[in-house]
Amino acid sequence: MLRLGIPVVGVTDLPRAVAFWTAAANLTVTEEWASETWRTLVHADGSGHALGLLRSESPAEPRPRLHLDLYTDTAEEQRAEVRRLIGLGARTVDWDLYPPDPDFVVLADPDDNIFCVVDLSHAPSGGDRPAP
């Protein structure tokens, strides 16, 4: 039976990407499948695989069709997390596709991979959380 695995992010510097994503999303690196071109990140609480990091020579896409969303519960938490992520090495992105009243902030990781920090209290769903 086919199952969806984990999202994989292409990076140019594996150690830098491991440092950023483990701190950004409270993940832990594991030696499972570890190589010079791959690292697997797992949830710190032991609940399973979270993210794959694959060394890539291709540049990050400025408008990727697929990206990661990181959730916060409030606008205050969103602002705090954006500041924290920037302190870890993320950067703000001059995103010209924001809707009039966005519930998300677009950032890029140290490898220029785009991701969003979403305030669920302001999400179009009216604050309803996605089903687990």
Secondary structure as the mmCIF struct_conf table of DSSP 4:
data_model
#
loop_
_struct_conf.conf_type_id
_struct_conf.id
_struct_conf.beg_label_comp_id
_struct_conf.beg_label_asym_id
_struct_conf.beg_label_seq_id
_struct_conf.end_label_comp_id
_struct_conf.end_label_asym_id
_struct_conf.end_label_seq_id
STRN STRN1 VAL A 8 VAL A 11
BEND BEND1 THR A 12 THR A 12
HELX_RH_AL_P HELX_RH_AL_P1 LEU A 14 ALA A 25
TURN_TY1_P TURN_TY1_P1 ASN A 26 ASN A 26
STRN STRN2 LEU A 27 THR A 30
TURN_TY1_P TURN_TY1_P2 GLU A 32 TRP A 33
BEND BEND2 GLU A 36 THR A 37
STRN STRN3 TRP A 38 HIS A 43
TURN_TY1_P TURN_TY1_P3 ALA A 44 ASP A 45
BEND BEND3 GLY A 46 GLY A 46
STRN STRN4 HIS A 49 ARG A 55
BEND BEND4 GLU A 57 SER A 58
HELX_LH_PP_P HELX_LH_PP_P1 PRO A 59 GLU A 61
BEND BEND5 PRO A 62 ARG A 63
BEND BEND6 ARG A 65 LEU A 66
STRN STRN5 LEU A 68 THR A 72
BEND BEND7 ASP A 73 THR A 74
HELX_RH_AL_P HELX_RH_AL_P2 ALA A 75 LEU A 88
TURN_TY1_P TURN_TY1_P4 GLY A 89 GLY A 89
STRN STRN6 ARG A 91 THR A 92
TURN_TY1_P TURN_TY1_P5 ASP A 96 LEU A 97
BEND BEND8 PRO A 100 ASP A 101
BEND BEND9 ASP A 103 ASP A 103
STRN STRN7 PHE A 104 ALA A 108
TURN_TY1_P TURN_TY1_P6 PRO A 110 ASP A 111
STRN STRN8 ILE A 114 ASP A 119
HELX_RH_3T_P HELX_RH_3T_P1 LEU A 120 HIS A 122
BEND BEND10 ALA A 123 ALA A 123
TURN_TY1_P TURN_TY1_P7 PRO A 124 SER A 125
BEND BEND11 GLY A 126 GLY A 127
HELX_LH_PP_P HELX_LH_PP_P2 ASP A 128 ALA A 131
#
